[in-house]
Amino acid sequence: MRGMRGVGVLALAMVVVLAITACQQRAQQPAQQAKKFKVGIVYDVGGRGDLSFNDMAFAGLEQAQREFGDRIETRDLEPTAGGENREELLRLLAGENYDLIFGIGFLFTDSISRVAKEFPNVKFGLIDGFVPDLTDASNIVCLLFNEHEGSFLVGAAAALKSRTGVIGFVGGMKIPLIEKFEAGYIAGARYVKPSIRVLSDYAGTTGEAFRDPVKGKELALAQYDRRADIIYHASGGTGIGVFEAAVVKKRLAIGVDADQSLTVKDDQRPQILTSMMKRVDVSVFETIKAFVDGQYKGGYKNFGLAEGGVGYAENDYNKDMIADIKDRLEDLKQKIVAGEIKVPASKAELDTFLKSLPK
């Protein structure tokens, strides 16, 4: 009887051990089977290597890859030179069961609208584009920026540093989005120096205007010849030509989107006064983070000065150049954030703004 009792106790112990092991295995299963999220990006015209808009989007993707490691799988695609296949690339990623797909640039607006309807279970992030009537439950989030606010600050910087009383602006494609940069720039310049003269030119009326450094150099050289001593570009890869012109003329330029002092050639770096930072990287990373955390929401998200989405660049290369005006720029920044200065976002608003300035 005593032996039988011992066998029974042993058997019971084995059952308990097996039960505990099974529970542990079940507890470990979710971690082992955790879904790897697939995140894709389709770039705007100009693709990787524009040292600006597209490269900032890639930086956000890289940050997410570092942050989330093997929890995400990423892929980035470039359209053809004219961008005609952007919708095809979006559909390719959606068809390959990507969970979150970004279209980098307003030119993706119609394409993302169509593909999002075909793939309701896929989430989309649209940089700079606006799709009406979205809600939190939509599978599209429009990631928008207050480019005019950051442009106001670099416009003020240009006017404060100009010795000739003439500054310039070179835009890429002539569209309302780029005119938003121009309006803010002119407003900032005229706010701090009403007598300043601003020259403005655009590289074209199609997407190719964002990838034409030859045209950018031509426009910038012409403006420098007309006494401009500082030129701000909002033209993607076309701006590379603006920097080349600045070297030739030994004048200054202002970069856009990225901190371009850190990415240009060595001989161009001393010619860059600052850059208007448009943190596309922040918008991409934060959208990926929200998705991975189960917090993705459709609709609209704005990034302005208050959110750290735009601003001006300061680094070891340019800090001495802007040291004498930094306090003034910071004061203007605070006034914009506080609502004391309402920066115009269009040509019509600019006209009203300029009329309101003291004579």
Residue pairs with C-beta under 8 A, 6 or more apart in sequence:
34 71
36 70
36 71
36 72
36 73
37 68
37 71
37 72
37 73
37 99
37 100
37 291
37 292
38 72
38 73
38 74
38 75
38 96
38 97
38 98
38 99
38 100
39 61
39 64
39 72
39 73
39 74
39 75
39 98
39 99
39 100
39 101
39 102
39 288
39 291
40 74
40 75
40 76
40 77
40 93
40 98
40 100
40 101
40 102
41 57
41 58
41 61
41 74
41 75
41 76
41 77
41 101
41 102
41 104
41 284
42 76
42 77
42 78
42 79
42 86
42 89
42 90
42 93
42 101
42 102
42 103
42 104
42 108
43 54
43 57
43 58
43 76
43 77
43 78
43 79
43 104
43 105
44 53
44 54
44 79
44 83
44 104
44 105
44 107
44 108
44 127
44 207
44 210
44 236
45 79
45 81
45 82
45 83
45 105
45 107
45 207
45 208
45 210
45 211
45 236
46 52
46 53
46 54
46 210
46 211
46 236
46 237
47 54
47 78
47 79
48 54
48 55
48 58
48 76
48 78
49 55
49 237
50 210
50 211
50 236
50 237
51 237
51 239
51 240
51 258
51 260
51 263
51 264
52 236
52 237
52 239
52 255
52 256
52 257
52 258
52 260
53 104
53 105
53 210
53 236
53 256
53 257
53 258
53 278
53 280
54 104
54 236
55 258
55 263
56 257
56 258
56 278
56 279
56 280
56 281
57 102
57 104
57 127
57 280
57 281
57 284
58 76
59 258
59 281
59 284
60 280
60 281
60 282
60 283
60 284
60 285
60 288
61 74
61 76
61 284
61 285
61 288
63 281
63 285
64 72
64 74
64 284
64 285
64 288
64 289
64 292
65 72
65 74
67 285
67 289
68 288
68 289
68 292
71 292
72 288
72 292
75 93
75 98
77 89
77 92
77 93
79 85
79 86
79 89
81 208
81 211
82 206
82 207
82 208
83 107
83 207
86 103
86 107
86 108
86 111
87 111
87 114
87 115
90 101
90 103
90 108
90 111
90 112
90 115
90 124
91 115
91 118
93 101
94 101
94 115
94 118
94 119
94 122
95 119
98 122
99 122
99 123
99 291
100 122
100 123
100 124
100 125
100 287
100 288
100 291
100 296
101 122
101 123
101 124
101 125
102 124
102 125
102 126
102 127
102 284
102 287
103 109
103 111
103 112
103 124
103 125
103 126
103 127
103 129
104 127
104 280
105 127
105 128
105 129
106 127
106 128
106 129
106 130
106 175
106 177
107 129
107 207
108 126
108 127
108 129
109 126
109 129
109 130
109 131
112 124
112 126
112 129
112 131
112 140
113 131
113 140
115 122
115 124
116 122
116 124
116 138
116 139
116 140
119 139
120 139
121 139
122 139
123 139
123 140
123 141
123 291
123 296
123 298
124 139
124 140
124 141
125 140
125 141
125 143
125 283
125 284
125 287
126 140
126 141
126 142
126 143
127 143
127 280
127 283
127 284
128 143
128 144
128 145
128 177
129 142
130 142
130 144
130 300
131 140
131 142
134 140
134 141
134 142
134 298
134 299
134 300
135 298
135 299
136 297
136 298
136 299
137 298
138 298
138 299
139 298
140 298
141 287
141 296
141 297
141 298
141 299
141 300
141 301
142 299
142 300
142 301
143 280
143 283
143 284
143 287
143 301
143 303
144 300
144 301
144 302
144 303
145 278
145 279
145 280
145 283
145 302
145 303
145 304
145 309
145 310
146 302
146 303
146 304
146 305
146 309
146 310
146 343
146 345
147 177
147 180
147 181
147 184
147 234
147 276
147 278
147 310
148 180
148 181
148 183
148 184
148 187
148 343
148 344
148 345
149 184
149 304
149 305
149 310
149 336
149 343
150 184
150 276
150 277
150 278
150 305
150 310
150 311
150 312
151 180
151 181
151 182
151 183
151 184
151 185
151 188
151 232
151 234
151 276
152 184
152 185
152 187
152 188
152 191
152 332
152 336
152 341
152 343
153 188
153 276
153 311
153 312
153 329
153 332
153 333
154 185
154 188
154 232
154 254
154 273
154 274
154 275
154 276
154 312
155 167
155 184
155 185
155 186
155 187
155 188
155 189
155 190
155 191
155 232
156 188
156 189
156 191
156 192
156 325
156 328
156 329
156 332
157 188
157 254
157 273
157 274
157 312
157 322
157 325
157 329
158 167
158 185
158 188
158 189
158 230
158 232
158 254
158 273
159 167
159 188
159 189
159 190
159 192
159 193
159 196
160 192
160 193
160 325
160 328
161 230
161 252
161 273
161 321
161 322
161 325
162 193
162 196
162 229
162 230
163 229
164 227
164 228
164 229
165 193
165 195
165 196
165 197
165 227
166 196
166 197
166 198
166 199
166 226
166 227
166 228
166 229
167 189
167 196
167 197
167 198
167 199
167 228
167 229
167 230
167 231
167 232
168 198
168 199
168 200
168 201
168 220
168 223
168 224
168 228
168 230
168 231
168 232
169 181
169 182
169 185
169 186
169 198
169 199
169 200
169 201
169 231
169 232
169 233
169 234
170 200
170 201
170 202
170 203
170 216
170 219
170 220
170 223
170 231
170 232
170 233
170 234
170 235
170 238
170 239
170 242
171 178
171 179
171 181
171 182
171 200
171 201
171 202
171 203
171 209
171 233
171 234
171 235
172 178
172 202
172 203
172 204
172 209
172 210
172 234
172 235
172 236
172 238
173 202
173 203
173 204
173 205
173 206
173 207
173 209
173 210
174 202
174 204
174 205
174 209
176 346
178 202
178 234
178 235
179 346
179 347
180 345
180 346
181 232
181 234
181 256
181 276
182 200
182 234
182 347
183 344
183 345
183 346
183 347
183 349
183 350
184 343
184 344
184 345
185 198
185 232
186 198
186 200
186 350
186 354
187 343
187 344
187 350
187 353
187 354
188 332
188 343
189 196
189 198
190 196
190 198
190 354
190 357
191 332
191 341
191 357
192 328
192 332
194 357
194 358
194 359
199 223
199 226
199 228
201 219
201 222
201 223
202 209
203 209
203 210
203 212
203 215
203 216
203 219
203 235
203 238
204 212
204 215
209 215
209 235
209 238
210 235
210 236
210 237
210 238
211 236
211 237
211 238
212 237
212 238
212 241
213 237
213 238
213 239
213 240
213 241
213 244
214 241
215 238
215 241
216 233
216 235
216 238
216 239
216 240
216 241
216 242
216 245
217 241
217 242
217 244
217 245
218 241
219 241
219 242
220 231
220 233
220 241
220 242
220 244
220 245
220 246
220 253
221 245
221 248
221 249
223 231
224 231
224 245
224 246
224 249
224 251
225 249
228 251
229 251
229 252
230 251
230 252
230 253
230 254
230 273
231 242
231 245
231 246
231 251
231 252
231 253
231 254
232 253
232 254
232 256
232 276
233 239
233 242
233 253
233 254
233 255
233 256
234 256
234 276
235 242
235 256
236 257
239 253
239 255
239 256
239 260
240 264
242 253
243 253
243 255
243 260
243 264
243 265
243 268
243 271
243 272
244 268
245 251
245 253
246 252
246 253
246 268
246 271
246 272
247 267
247 268
247 271
250 271
251 271
252 271
252 272
252 273
253 271
253 272
253 273
254 272
254 273
254 274
254 275
254 276
255 261
255 264
255 272
255 274
255 275
255 276
255 313
256 275
256 276
256 278
257 275
257 276
257 277
257 278
257 280
258 275
258 277
259 275
259 277
259 313
259 315
260 272
260 275
260 313
261 269
261 272
261 274
261 275
261 313
261 315
261 317
261 318
262 315
262 317
264 272
269 317
270 317
272 317
272 318
273 318
273 321
273 322
274 312
274 313
274 314
274 318
274 321
274 322
275 312
275 313
276 310
276 311
276 312
276 313
277 310
277 311
277 312
277 313
278 309
278 310
279 303
279 308
279 309
279 310
282 303
282 308
282 309
283 301
283 303
283 309
287 296
287 301
290 296
290 297
302 309
303 309
303 310
304 310
305 311
305 333
305 336
305 337
306 337
311 333
312 322
312 329
314 322
314 326
322 329
332 341
335 341
336 343
342 353
343 353
344 350
344 352
344 353
